[in-house]
């Protein structure tokens, strides 16, 4: 899991592993992009499965008629959790990209 990336570094570095506002290492970036991609896939897939269950095609997913409504609700709730991860990781990626852009502008202005 992606949370294990940060936890392992924290353990090795004595709790100083995950720097809040600093630029990420390559490993942090990889974990964040993976989390973002997985969250996109999870959100879309779970919403699609919830829609299939609500539309009466629960036989397609192997769910009984009695449990289709509860399974659809569980899919929508899980999609919401994935959406929260997507928002968090997306904001992290966007903040890193804006910081690297600011650093590049600073380097460009010093070169002139």
N, C-alpha and C positions, 0 to 999 in steps of 0.2 A: 504494500500500500504506500501511497505517497507520503502519508504522515510519518512513515518509518524512516524516510530520508532524513528529515530534520531531527528526529529523535536519536538516530544513530550518531549524527554529528554532534549533537548536544552532549551525549554521553562521552564521546571521545575528547571533546574540548572542555569538558567541565562546565556545562550550562551556558557557555558563551557561543554556542553553535549558530543559532539563527539570529542574524542581525536584523533588527527591525527596519531601519531606513537605509541601510547601506546597500550598495550595488551587490547583486547576487553573484555567487560563484557559478561556474558552468553547471554544477550539479543541481543547485537551487533552481536555475533557469529550466533545466531539463524536467525536474519534478513539477514545476509550475505549469509548463506547457503540456505535459502529460496529463495533469489534473484537469486542465482546461479542456483538452480534447476528449478525455473520458467523460467529463461532465456534459459536454455537448451531446455525445452519443447516448449517454444514460438518460438525459432529459428527453430527447426526441424519442428514443426507444420506449421509455416508460409511458409517455403520453400516448404514443401510438397503441401500445398494449392496452392502456386504459380505455381508449376509444373503441378498440376491437371488443373488449369485454362489455362495454356499455351498449354497443350496437347489436348485441344478441349473437355474436359469432364466437361465443366462449368455447364452443367445441373445437375451434381452431387452435386454441391454446391449452386445451385439455382441462378446462375448469368446469365444474358442475354448474347447473343452472342456479342452484341455491347460493353458491359461493361467488357468482360472477360479480355481483354488486360490491361485495366486500373486497374482492380482488382488484376491481377497478379503482376503488377508493385508495387501496394500498399503493397501487401504481401511481396515482396522482400525487399522493403524499411523498412518495419516494422521488418522483420527478421534481417536486418542490425542493427537496433536500439537495438534489443534484444541481438545481438551478442556483441555490445559495452558494454552493461550491464554485459554480461557473462565474457568478458575479464576483466573489472574493478573489479567485485566481485571475480573472480577467482584469480586475482593478490592479492587482499586483503587477501583472505584465505591462499594463498601460503606464503605471507609475515608473517602472524600470525603464520603459522606452522613453518617457519624457525626461528622466534624469540623464539617460545616455545622450539624448538630443541636446540637452543643456550643456553637457560636458563637451560635445562636439562643437557647439556654437562658441564656447569659450576657447577651445583650441583654435578654431578658425579665426577668431578675433585676435588672438595672440600672434598668429602667424602673419597678420597684416601689418 
